[in-house]
Amino acid sequence: MNLFNEFAKDLRVILDDLATGGDLPAGLDLSKVTVEPPRDPSHGDLSTNSALVLSKQAGRKPRDIAELLAARLRALPDVTSVEIAGPGFVNLRLSDDTWRERVGDILVAGVTYGNGSIGAGIAVNVEYVSANPTGPLHAAHARGAVVGDALASLLEKAGYTVTREYYINDAGAQVEVLGRSTYLRYREALGETVEIPAGMYPGEYLKDVGAALAERDGAKWLDASEADWLPVTRDFAIEQILAGIKQDLADLGVRNQVFSSERALIASGAVEDAYQSLVEQDLIYTGVLEPPKGKKPDHWEPRPQTLFRATQFGDDVDRPLKKSDGSWTYFANDIAYHLDKYRRGSSVLIDVLGADHGGYVKRMQAATTAVTGGQGSLDAKICQLVHLLQNGEPVKMSKRAGTFVTLRDVIDQVGRDVVRFIMLTRRNDQTLEFDFAKVTEQSKDNPVFYVQYAHARCCSVLRHAQDADPARSLAPEDLAATAVLARLSSPEELELIKLMASWPRVVESAAQAHEAHRIAFYLYDLAGAFHGLWNKGKDDTTMRFLLDEDPELTTARLALVKAVSIVIASGLDVMGVEPVEELRG
């Protein structure tokens, strides 16, 4: 149950009644009306901006509307007080019992607590990773993979229908270079001494690919022409490397339902089709672009180009779709790809991209709007760099990869759950420092440990309770039925309950904003509140969870502890992290 949404529904009923009674005009636009926690908790439990956003439409002062609303809101059974603040905010306080009832909701719902319907089944395509299949994944790819995968799970939890996609960039010059680099390693596997010239891929991972090709085909390609061997080595290398990428992603817990090939897209005629749709909308013309900013005129050759009218859709300049040799630009291919995703049924497209794609976003958003006739939208989430450190010092490159630290190296050193959690502890558009020493230390400063420790502590309390009374049922549904939740009366207990009750709202708001990192932030706060309650019992024995002299209060607190473990598990599930029941040093 999303308590904030329930009160928003009550508020809309009140506004409709006021309109029906003539106190407010009919047909008011309520789309900007919100019910949310006030910024300052001392102002109450809920706050609405209704009077402020409706004032101009209604032709009345905000405080006058606020007075009308306050009189009706005070009559709601769960409301204990209503106050008007500032220019017209209406703040509500709810009864303690209203909050306590949420513990029962959590126990009954289990990890599905927080599931929402705001997505209304809307189809969303989340494309992430999409690394060129020219080598193993590196740490920066890990960030995009985790952000995309967690965002997909978040959207599903909020009620959207999600397609998880990987775009295989298997067309263009980089895969031709891959084919030639593989051919050198193939010859090396057959006993030749080779040198890897500049411009080729030097990583030792291609030794395995070359050896596998030699084992499969023997010396078949040694005396063949490049025209004969290049398609073979290129396709074989892509297949081998992509298999490794898929295995790394699987070991990271990342799921992609769809793998789309750029080469197959081009071969299908999709680029010509997308181009023609833009022609029919009069969005293609031949023109000459101005030199790029900072480009010296003597380094710029003005020439007629086939251009897309991107500026009509918010881009800074119009964009070329064909190269001087008449072939399509990468941008033209990407337009076709986004149209293809839209035609497959997704009106909302989300691309999780690397830091080097920042300048590409505006043109792609413009193209998506144009090619879908305004029916599709694109949100690009740029993942900034990941700096790998060991005790504050930069980590050396992977010898096997040649130029970077591989995702496999990172997973092997700290485990998938640590990688996934840490990748979500910053906004995707902020640089992330990943210190191998810090992400595995057992301290409050390590958010992975801090959250997992809270869950493990919950499990420890429940184990001790079971050991003390083996006949006691700690099944969530039994605790929901037997616990006298009115016994949860301390300020710390009620604050913890309020924080758990906000979980459905966190899911909804994070899904709407496409920001999966909010889940990590929320779990850290929830863990902090629980650890604080735990520590309270050290100094005040009456605050302990297990009290032999008061079995009724013990049961109520066990219900609270179980609820905390459930909400943490629900959040970790979105993040793709396994909750632990016991931590060992």
Secondary structure, 3 states (H helix, E strand, C coil): CCHHHHHHHHHHHHHHHHHHCCCCCCCCCCCCCCEECCCCHHHCCEEECHHHHHHHHHCCCHHHHHHHHHHHHCCCCCEEEEEEECCCEEEEEECHHHHHHHHHHHHHHHHHCCCCCCCCCCEEEEECCCCCCCCCCEHHHHHHHHHHHHHHHHHHHCCCEEEEEEEECCCCHHHHHHHHHHHHHHHHHCCCCCCCCCCCCCCCHHHHHHHHHHHHHCCCCCCCCHHHHHHHHHHHHHHHHHHHHHHHHHHCCCCCCEEEEHHHHHHCCHHHHHHHHHHHCCCEEEECCCCCCCCCHHHCCCCCEEEECHHHHCCCCCEECECCCCCECHHHHHHHHHHHHHHCCCCEEEEEEEHHHHHHHHHHHHHHHHHCCCCCEEEEEEECCEEEEECCEECCCCCCCCCCCEHHHHHHHHCHHHHHHHHCCCCCCCCEEEECCHHHCCCCCCHHHHHHHHHHHHHHHHHHHHHHCCCCCCCHHHHHHHCCHHHCCCHHHHHHHHHHHCHHHHHHHHHHHCCCHHHHHHHHHHHHHHHHHHHHHHHCHHHCCCCCCCHHHHHHHHHHHHHHHHHHHHHHHHHCCCCCCCCCC
